[in-house]
Amino acid sequence: MTRAMLTIALTLAPLTATAGGPLGDVFCDDRARIVEKLEGRFGATLAGRGLRGPDAFIEFWVTQASGDWTMVQNYTDGRACIVAMGENWESFGPVDPA
């Protein structure tokens, strides 16, 4: 885990509820607070998003300078959870939905 990802996890951990699962710890908080940390403190930008179902969508946030990425699941009630983090993000061209 890179230093930035470790910092994100340690920064958000005291603010959030933690739930165990197959991905390990999942950090949840108000979406606005998570976005504020990702953008303001870590320089991450939104790289993409997609619907997961009627009540949730997934976003990928990327810090271009380091290649670190964060996967955030968002809910219609305003809650968001960091469900995965990683390194070496690669961007690809547009996806043809056909």
DSSP file (Angstrom, degrees, kcal/mol; ACC not computed):
  #  RESIDUE AA STRUCTURE BP1 BP2  ACC     N-H-->O    O-->H-N    N-H-->O    O-->H-N    TCO  KAPPA ALPHA  PHI   PSI    X-CA   Y-CA   Z-CA
    1    1 A M              0   0    0      0, 0.0    85,-0.0     0, 0.0    86,-0.0   0.000 360.0 360.0 360.0 132.2    0.0    0.0    0.0
    2    2 A T     >  -     0   0    0      1,-0.1     4,-2.4    84,-0.0     5,-0.2  -0.265 360.0-107.5 -73.9 165.9    1.4    3.4   -0.9
    3    3 A R  H  > S+     0   0    0      1,-0.2     4,-2.4     2,-0.2     5,-0.1   0.891 118.9  52.5 -59.9 -41.4    1.9    6.1    1.6
    4    4 A A  H  > S+     0   0    0      2,-0.2     4,-2.4     1,-0.2    -1,-0.2   0.917 110.6  47.3 -62.9 -43.3   -1.0    8.2    0.2
    5    5 A M  H  > S+     0   0    0      2,-0.2     4,-2.5     1,-0.2    -1,-0.2   0.910 112.0  49.8 -65.8 -40.9   -3.4    5.2    0.4
    6    6 A L  H  X S+     0   0    0     -4,-2.4     4,-2.6     1,-0.2    -1,-0.2   0.905 110.6  50.8 -62.2 -41.0   -2.3    4.4    3.9
    7    7 A T  H  X S+     0   0    0     -4,-2.4     4,-2.5     2,-0.2    -2,-0.2   0.906 109.1  50.9 -62.9 -42.9   -2.8    8.1    4.8
    8    8 A I  H  X S+     0   0    0     -4,-2.4     4,-2.5     2,-0.2     5,-0.3   0.954 112.6  46.3 -58.4 -50.2   -6.3    8.1    3.3
    9    9 A A  H  X S+     0   0    0     -4,-2.5     4,-1.9     1,-0.2    -2,-0.2   0.917 115.8  44.4 -60.9 -44.8   -7.2    5.0    5.3
   10   10 A L  H  < S+     0   0    0     -4,-2.6    -1,-0.2     1,-0.2    -2,-0.2   0.836 113.8  51.0 -70.8 -32.1   -5.8    6.3    8.6
   11   11 A T  H  < S+     0   0    0     -4,-2.5     4,-0.3    -5,-0.2    -2,-0.2   0.897 117.5  37.5 -70.7 -41.0   -7.4    9.7    8.0
   12   12 A L  H >X S+     0   0    0     -4,-2.5     3,-1.2    -5,-0.2     4,-0.9   0.759  98.4  79.8 -83.9 -25.1  -10.8    8.4    7.4
   13   13 A A  G >< S+     0   0    0     -4,-1.9     3,-0.9    -5,-0.3    -1,-0.2   0.875  91.6  48.9 -54.4 -45.6  -10.8    5.5    9.9
   14   14 A P  G 34 S+     0   0    0      0, 0.0    -1,-0.3     0, 0.0    -2,-0.1   0.748 114.1  48.4 -68.3 -18.7  -11.6    7.6   13.0
   15   15 A L  G <4 S+     0   0    0     -3,-1.2     2,-0.2    -4,-0.3    -2,-0.2   0.589 107.5  63.2 -91.9 -11.4  -14.5    9.3   11.2
   16   16 A T  S << S-     0   0    0     -4,-0.9     2,-0.3    -3,-0.9    13,-0.2  -0.649  76.4-112.5-122.0 165.4  -16.2    6.2    9.8
   17   17 A A  E     -A   28   0A   0     11,-0.8    11,-1.4    -2,-0.2     2,-0.4  -0.723  34.7-142.7 -87.4 146.8  -17.9    3.1   10.6
   18   18 A T  E     -A   27   0A   0     -2,-0.3     2,-0.4     9,-0.2     9,-0.2  -0.934  15.7-173.0-116.4 135.7  -16.0   -0.1    9.7
   19   19 A A  E     -A   26   0A   0      7,-1.0     7,-0.8    -2,-0.4     2,-0.1  -0.994  18.9-134.5-127.5 129.2  -17.6   -3.2    8.3
   20   20 A G        +     0   0    0     -2,-0.4     5,-0.1     5,-0.2    -2,-0.0  -0.451  42.4 133.0 -77.0 154.8  -15.7   -6.4    7.7
   21   21 A G  S >  S-     0   0    0      3,-0.1     3,-1.9    -2,-0.1    -2,-0.0  -0.967  70.2 -60.7-178.3-173.0  -16.2   -8.3    4.5
   22   22 A P  T 3  S+     0   0    0      0, 0.0     3,-0.1     0, 0.0    -2,-0.0   0.741 130.3  51.3 -64.0 -22.4  -14.4  -10.1    1.7
   23   23 A L  T 3  S-     0   0    0      1,-0.4     2,-0.3    61,-0.0    -3,-0.0   0.460 111.6-123.3 -89.7  -1.4  -12.6   -6.9    0.7
   24   24 A G  S <  S+     0   0    0     -3,-1.9    -1,-0.4     2,-0.0     2,-0.2  -0.741  71.4   8.9  93.8-146.8  -11.4   -6.3    4.2
   25   25 A D        -     0   0    0     -2,-0.3     2,-0.5    -5,-0.1    -5,-0.2  -0.485  63.6-159.8 -73.8 138.7  -12.2   -3.0    6.0
   26   26 A V  E     -A   19   0A   0     -7,-0.8    -7,-1.0    -2,-0.2     2,-0.5  -0.986   7.3-149.9-119.0 123.1  -14.7   -0.7    4.3
   27   27 A F  E     -AB  18  82A   0     55,-1.4    55,-3.2    -2,-0.5     2,-0.3  -0.839  17.3-173.8 -99.1 123.9  -14.7    2.9    5.4
   28   28 A C  E     +AB  17  81A   0    -11,-1.4   -11,-0.8    -2,-0.5     2,-0.3  -0.898  17.1 134.9-120.0 146.7  -18.0    4.8    5.3
   29   29 A D  E     - B   0  80A   0     51,-2.4    51,-2.6    -2,-0.3     2,-0.1  -0.933  62.8 -49.2-165.5-179.5  -18.9    8.4    5.8
   30   30 A D  E >>  - B   0  79A   0     -2,-0.3     4,-1.9    49,-0.2     3,-0.5  -0.466  53.3-126.8 -61.7 135.7  -20.9   11.3    4.3
   31   31 A R  H 3> S+     0   0    0     47,-3.0     4,-2.9     1,-0.2     5,-0.3   0.882 107.4  57.2 -56.6 -41.6  -20.0   11.5    0.6
   32   32 A A  H 3> S+     0   0    0     46,-0.3     4,-2.3     1,-0.2    -1,-0.2   0.881 107.2  48.2 -59.3 -39.3  -19.2   15.2    0.8
   33   33 A R  H <> S+     0   0    0     -3,-0.5     4,-2.0     2,-0.2    -1,-0.2   0.896 112.1  48.5 -69.2 -39.6  -16.5   14.5    3.5
   34   34 A I  H  X S+     0   0    0     -4,-1.9     4,-2.6     2,-0.2    -2,-0.2   0.939 113.3  47.0 -64.7 -45.8  -15.0   11.6    1.5
   35   35 A V  H  X S+     0   0    0     -4,-2.9     4,-2.9     1,-0.2     5,-0.4   0.909 109.6  54.6 -62.1 -42.2  -14.8   13.7   -1.7
   36   36 A E  H  X>S+     0   0    0     -4,-2.3     4,-2.3    -5,-0.3     5,-0.7   0.915 111.8  44.1 -57.7 -44.6  -13.4   16.7    0.2
   37   37 A K  I  X>S+     0   0    0     -4,-2.0     5,-1.3     3,-0.2     4,-1.3   0.936 114.6  48.5 -66.7 -46.3  -10.5   14.5    1.5
   38   38 A L  I  <5S+     0   0    0     -4,-2.6     6,-3.0     3,-0.2     4,-0.3   0.923 123.1  31.8 -62.2 -44.7   -9.9   12.8   -1.8
   39   39 A E  I  X5S+     0   0    0     -4,-2.9     4,-1.1     4,-0.2    -2,-0.2   0.963 127.4  35.2 -76.7 -54.7   -9.8   16.1   -3.8
   40   40 A G  I  <5S+     0   0    0     -4,-2.3    -3,-0.2    -5,-0.4    -2,-0.1   0.894 128.4  28.4 -73.0 -43.0   -8.4   18.5   -1.2
   41   41 A R  I  <<S+     0   0    0     -4,-1.3    -3,-0.2    -5,-0.7    -1,-0.2   0.796 132.9  27.9 -92.1 -30.0   -5.9   16.5    0.7
   42   42 A F  T  4<S-     0   0    0     -5,-1.3    -3,-0.2    -4,-0.3    -2,-0.2   0.461  94.0-124.8-115.4  -3.6   -4.8   13.9   -1.8
   43   43 A G     <  +     0   0    0     -4,-1.1    21,-0.4    -6,-0.2    -4,-0.2   0.752  52.5 159.8  68.1  23.9   -5.3   15.6   -5.2
   44   44 A A        -     0   0    0     -6,-3.0     2,-0.3    -7,-0.2    19,-0.3  -0.498  23.7-159.2 -79.9 148.9   -7.5   12.9   -6.5
   45   45 A T  E     -C   62   0A   0     17,-2.6    17,-2.9    -2,-0.2     2,-0.5  -0.928  30.2 -98.3-124.7 153.3   -9.9   13.5   -9.5
   46   46 A L  E     +C   61   0A   0     -2,-0.3    15,-0.2    15,-0.2     3,-0.1  -0.576  37.7 178.5 -72.8 121.3  -13.0   11.6  -10.5
   47   47 A A  E     -     0   0A   0     13,-3.3     2,-0.3    -2,-0.5    14,-0.2   0.699  58.5 -35.3 -97.8 -24.2  -12.0    9.2  -13.3
   48   48 A G  E     -C   60   0A   0     12,-1.1    12,-2.5     2,-0.0    -1,-0.4  -0.944  49.3-154.4 174.7 165.1  -15.3    7.5  -13.9
   49   49 A R  E     -C   59   0A   0     -2,-0.3     2,-0.3    10,-0.2    10,-0.2  -0.987   7.0-176.5-153.8 158.9  -18.5    6.2  -12.5
   50   50 A G  E     -C   58   0A   0      8,-2.1     8,-3.0    -2,-0.3     2,-0.2  -0.988  33.9 -97.3-155.8 153.9  -21.2    3.7  -13.1
   51   51 A L  E     -C   57   0A   0     -2,-0.3     6,-0.3     6,-0.2    -2,-0.0  -0.491  25.0-176.5 -72.9 139.5  -24.5    2.5  -11.7
   52   52 A R  E     -     0   0A   0      4,-2.6     5,-0.2     1,-0.5    -1,-0.1   0.597  67.7 -44.2-105.4 -20.8  -24.4   -0.5   -9.4
   53   53 A G  E >  S-C   56   0A   0      3,-1.5     3,-0.8     1,-0.0    -1,-0.5  -0.955  79.4 -60.3 173.8-171.8  -28.2   -0.7   -8.9
   54   54 A P  T 3  S+     0   0    0      0, 0.0     3,-0.1     0, 0.0    -3,-0.0   0.727 132.7  34.4 -68.3 -19.8  -31.1    1.5   -8.2
   55   55 A D  T 3  S+     0   0    0      1,-0.1    21,-1.4    20,-0.1     2,-0.3   0.309 117.0  45.2-117.2   8.2  -29.7    2.7   -4.9
   56   56 A A  E <   -CD  53  75A   0     -3,-0.8    -4,-2.6    19,-0.2    -3,-1.5  -1.000  48.8-172.3-153.3 149.8  -25.9    2.8   -5.5
   57   57 A F  E     -CD  51  74A   0     17,-1.9    17,-3.3    -2,-0.3     2,-0.4  -0.985  20.6-131.9-140.2 153.8  -23.2    3.9   -7.9
   58   58 A I  E     -CD  50  73A   0     -8,-3.0    -8,-2.1    -2,-0.3     2,-0.3  -0.829  19.1-170.0-106.0 139.5  -19.5    3.3   -8.0
   59   59 A E  E     -CD  49  72A   0     13,-2.6    13,-2.8    -2,-0.4     2,-0.5  -0.960  12.9-148.3-125.6 147.7  -16.8    6.0   -8.6
   60   60 A F  E     -CD  48  71A   0    -12,-2.5   -13,-3.3    -2,-0.3   -12,-1.1  -0.980  13.3-166.2-113.8 123.7  -13.1    5.7   -9.3
   61   61 A W  E     -CD  46  70A   0      9,-2.9     9,-2.6    -2,-0.5     2,-0.4  -0.910   8.7-166.7-108.3 134.7  -10.9    8.5   -7.9
   62   62 A V  E     -CD  45  69A   0    -17,-2.9   -17,-2.6    -2,-0.4     2,-0.8  -0.971  22.8-149.6-129.7 136.4   -7.4    8.7   -9.2
   63   63 A T  E >>> - D   0  68A   0      5,-2.7     4,-2.8    -2,-0.4     3,-0.7  -0.899  17.9-162.8 -98.7 103.8   -4.3   10.7   -8.1
   64   64 A Q  T 345S+     0   0    0     -2,-0.8    -1,-0.2   -21,-0.4   -20,-0.1   0.853  81.9  59.6 -59.5 -39.1   -2.5   11.2  -11.4
   65   65 A A  T 345S+     0   0    0      1,-0.2    -1,-0.2   -22,-0.2   -22,-0.0   0.853 122.8  21.2 -61.0 -35.6    0.9   12.1   -9.9
   66   66 A S  T <45S-     0   0    0     -3,-0.7    22,-0.4     2,-0.1    -1,-0.2   0.647  97.3-124.3-107.3 -19.7    1.2    8.8   -8.1
   67   67 A G  T  <5 +     0   0    0     -4,-2.8    22,-2.4     1,-0.3    -3,-0.2   0.514  58.8 148.6  82.5   4.7   -1.2    6.5  -10.0
   68   68 A D  E   < -D   63   0A   0     -5,-0.6    -5,-2.7    19,-0.2     2,-0.3  -0.461  27.0-165.7 -70.6 144.3   -3.1    5.7   -6.7
   69   69 A W  E     -DE  62  86A   0     17,-2.0    17,-2.3    -7,-0.2     2,-0.4  -0.954  11.4-160.0-132.8 153.9   -6.8    4.9   -7.2
   70   70 A T  E     -DE  61  85A   0     -9,-2.6    -9,-2.9    -2,-0.3     2,-0.6  -0.999   9.5-148.5-134.6 130.3   -9.7    4.7   -4.8
   71   71 A M  E     -DE  60  84A   0     13,-3.1    12,-2.3    -2,-0.4    13,-1.2  -0.888  19.1-171.7-100.8 123.0  -13.0    2.9   -5.5
   72   72 A V  E     -DE  59  82A   0    -13,-2.8   -13,-2.6    -2,-0.6     2,-0.5  -0.961  13.5-153.5-120.4 126.3  -16.0    4.6   -3.7
   73   73 A Q  E     -DE  58  81A   0      8,-3.0     8,-2.7    -2,-0.5     2,-0.3  -0.885  17.9-160.8 -97.7 127.5  -19.5    3.2   -3.5
   74   74 A N  E     -DE  57  80A   0    -17,-3.3   -17,-1.9    -2,-0.5     2,-0.3  -0.838   2.2-155.0-111.3 144.4  -22.2    5.9   -3.1
   75   75 A Y  E >   -D   56   0A   0      4,-2.7     3,-1.9    -2,-0.3   -19,-0.2  -0.815  28.9-114.7-117.6 157.7  -25.7    5.5   -1.9
   76   76 A T  T 3  S+     0   0    0    -21,-1.4   -20,-0.1    -2,-0.3    -1,-0.1   0.675 111.3  66.2 -65.7 -17.0  -28.8    7.5   -2.5
   77   77 A D  T 3  S-     0   0    0    -22,-0.2    -1,-0.3     2,-0.1     3,-0.1   0.425 121.9-100.7 -84.9   3.1  -29.0    8.5    1.2
   78   78 A G  S <  S+     0   0    0     -3,-1.9   -47,-3.0     1,-0.4   -46,-0.3   0.336  82.7 128.2  97.4  -7.5  -25.7   10.5    0.9
   79   79 A R  E     -B   30   0A   0    -49,-0.2    -4,-2.7   -48,-0.1    -1,-0.4  -0.490  35.6-172.0 -78.4 151.3  -23.5    7.9    2.4
   80   80 A A  E     -BE  29  74A   0    -51,-2.6   -51,-2.4    -6,-0.2     2,-0.4  -0.989   6.8-158.5-142.3 150.4  -20.3    6.7    0.6
   81   81 A C  E     -BE  28  73A   0     -8,-2.7    -8,-3.0    -2,-0.3     2,-0.8  -0.995  18.5-135.3-133.2 131.6  -17.9    3.9    1.4
   82   82 A I  E     +BE  27  72A   0    -55,-3.2   -55,-1.4    -2,-0.4   -10,-0.2  -0.774  31.7 170.8 -80.2 114.7  -14.3    3.4    0.3
   83   83 A V  E     +     0   0A   0    -12,-2.3     2,-0.3    -2,-0.8    -1,-0.2   0.597  57.9   8.3-106.2 -14.2  -14.4   -0.2   -0.8
   84   84 A A  E     - E   0  71A   0    -13,-1.2   -13,-3.1     2,-0.0     2,-0.3  -0.974  53.2-170.3-163.2 152.1  -11.0   -0.6   -2.4
   85   85 A M  E     + E   0  70A   0     -2,-0.3     2,-0.3   -15,-0.2   -15,-0.2  -0.978  19.3 153.0-140.9 152.3   -7.7    1.2   -3.0
   86   86 A G  E     - E   0  69A   0    -17,-2.3   -17,-2.0    -2,-0.3     2,-0.2  -0.901  29.8-108.1-161.6-169.4   -4.8    0.4   -5.3
   87   87 A E  S    S+     0   0    0     -2,-0.3   -19,-0.2   -19,-0.2   -20,-0.1  -0.736  77.0  40.6-127.0 171.4   -1.8    1.6   -7.3
   88   88 A N        -     0   0    0    -22,-0.4   -20,-0.2    -2,-0.2    -1,-0.2   0.875  67.2-164.1  57.9  48.1   -0.7    1.9  -11.0
   89   89 A W        -     0   0    0    -22,-2.4     2,-0.4    -3,-0.2    -1,-0.2  -0.373   1.9-162.2 -61.1 137.9   -4.0    3.2  -12.4
   90   90 A E        -     0   0    0     -2,-0.1     2,-0.3   -23,-0.0    -1,-0.0  -0.996   4.8-148.9-124.2 130.3   -4.2    3.0  -16.2
   91   91 A S        -     0   0    0     -2,-0.4     2,-0.3     0, 0.0   -44,-0.0  -0.761  13.7-168.0 -97.7 145.6   -6.7    5.0  -18.3
   92   92 A F        -     0   0    0     -2,-0.3     3,-0.1     1,-0.2    -2,-0.0  -0.804  28.1 -89.1-124.9 167.4   -8.1    3.7  -21.5
   93   93 A G        -     0   0    0     -2,-0.3    -1,-0.2     1,-0.2     0, 0.0   0.020  67.7 -54.9 -66.7-179.8  -10.1    5.3  -24.3
   94   94 A P        -     0   0    0      0, 0.0     2,-0.5     0, 0.0    -1,-0.2  -0.209  54.5-122.7 -59.4 147.9  -13.9    5.5  -24.4
   95   95 A V        -     0   0    0     -3,-0.1    -3,-0.0     2,-0.0     3,-0.0  -0.816  15.5-135.8 -94.0 129.6  -15.8    2.2  -24.1
   96   96 A D        -     0   0    0     -2,-0.5    -1,-0.0     1,-0.1     0, 0.0  -0.776  10.7-158.5 -85.7 113.2  -18.2    1.4  -26.9
   97   97 A P              0   0    0      0, 0.0    -1,-0.1     0, 0.0    -2,-0.0   0.549 360.0 360.0 -71.8  -4.4  -21.4    0.2  -25.2
   98   98 A A              0   0    0     -3,-0.0    -2,-0.0     0, 0.0    -3,-0.0   0.492 360.0 360.0 -74.0 360.0  -22.5   -1.7  -28.4
